[in-house]
Amino acid sequence: MPTPPAVFGKDVISQPPQALLEAFLDEHRAALNDCLNGLTEEQVRRSLVPSRTTLLGLVKHATVVEKVWFDEAISCRPRAEIGIPATPDESFILGDGDSIASVQRAHREACEASRRATTSLGLDDLVHGNRRGPLPLRWVYLHMLRELAQHCGHADILREQILHG
């Protein structure tokens, strides 16, 4: 079942910049979550590149990224307390219990938590829990948009290879 974004970018053209960024983030979040739809458990685990990147792994990684930028960076809680891997590479590792349904659900829940974490913040508000030091929320949003766009592109190519390769 497709995951509709909370608001579409086309619906907020005349809105303030924060509403635009949030709409584009939600569109990309939904697109990445939806890359698993219509495929089998075997297909989403299929390794088609030399790295650990699989479709299921991409969505699992995106879940961790949400927690890095919207929990760790905002709350300043350590990754171990949040329950996420110490390195990005580890976030692609699939466990026996990872399934399309469980990974999509965890991703949707992480995205919702991210939205809640930023409701009282403005674009120029600083987050202090990142190794780079204090960063404005604007930077976090743009970084996340870049990361999600890259992973949506990766997912498109992997899906094409699975369905037509």
N, C-alpha and C positions, 0 to 999 in steps of 0.2 A: 504494500500500500504506500503510495507516494506520501512524502512528508511535506505538506505545504509550508512555505515560510510564513512567519507571523504577518509580515507586510512585504509586498513586492516593491522593488526599487522604482518601478514605473509609477507607483501610487504615491510616492513621496518626493517627487521632483521639486516641488516648491517648499519643501520642509527644511528646517535647519540641518546643518551638516551632520550632526549626531544621528538624526533620524535616517538620513541617507546611508550613512555607514552601517548602521544597525540593520537596515533593510537588505543591503548588499551582503552583509555577513550571513544573515538568515537565509538568503537565496542560496549561497554557496554551501552552507551547512546542510540544507535540505537536499541539494544536488548530490553532495557526497554521500549522505545517508542513503539516498535512493539508488546509488550505483549497485547496491546488492539485490535490488528487487528483480524478481523473475529469474534468478539464477539458483542453481543447486548449491548445497553445502560444499560439494566437491569443487565446483567451479570457482567459488569465492575464495577457496584455499589454494587454488592452483598457482604454482610458482612459474612465472613466465619470464622473469628477469633474474640476473645473478644475485641481486640483493634479497632481503627478506620481504620485499614488497609484494603483497597480494591484495586483492580487493578487500577482503575481510580485514587484513592487517592495516590497510589505509584508514578504514573507518575506526578501528581500534586506536590507531595512532592519533587520529583527529580528536578522539575523546580525551586522550592524555594531554594533547596540546591545549584543549579548552581548559583543562584543570591547571595546567602550568600558567596560562595567561590570565585566567579569571578566578583562580583560587590562590595558587601560590603567590602570584604577583600582587594581588589585591590584599589577601589576608595575611601574607607573610608567613604562612604555615609551611614547614618543610615538606618536601615530597614524600618522605617516609610516613609522615602523619596523614597526608592526603591519601596515601596508598597508590602512588604512581611510581613508575620506574625512574631511576636516577638519570638515565640517558635516553635520547630519542630512539636510538637503534633498538633498545629493549622494548619499546612500546609497540613494535611490529610483531613481536613474538606471540603466536597463537597458542592457547591452551586447549586441552581436550574439551573443556566446557564452553568454549567460545563457539557461538552459532550465529547465523544471520540475525535471528530474533534477539538474542542476548546482546550482541554488539550494537545493533541498531537502537535498542532500548537504552543501553548505557550512553550512547552518543546523544540521543535526544535528551536524556536526563542531564547530561553534562552541559548541553547547550542551554537548557532552561536555567540551570544554576548559574551559568555565565550571564544570562540576561538579568537575573535577580541581583547578581553581585554588582552590576553597573547601574542599577536604577537610580541611585542617588549621586552618581558621579557625572561630571561634565568632561568634555574633551580635554580641557587643560588641567584637570585634576591629576595629580601624580600618584602612581602606584609604586610601592617601595620594596616589593618582594622579589625582584628579579636580580640576577647576578650582575646585570649591566648598571645597576643603581636605579635611582628614581627615574621613571619614564611617564610622560603624559599618556592618558588614556587614548588620545588621538593616535599616538605611535603604536600602541597595542592593537587598536582596531585595524590600522593599515597593515601592520605586520601579519595579523591573523587573516586579513583579506588576501594578502599575497600568498600565504601558506595554503589557505583553502583553495585558492584558484589553481595553484600548482598541483595540488592533490586531486582536484576535480579533473584536470588535464590528464594526470596519470591514470585515474580511474577510467576515463573515456577510452584511452588506448588499451588498457587491460581488458575492458569489456569487449572492445572490438576484436581483440585477439581471441578471447574466449568464444564469442559468438560466431566469428567468421574466419578464425585462424585455422 
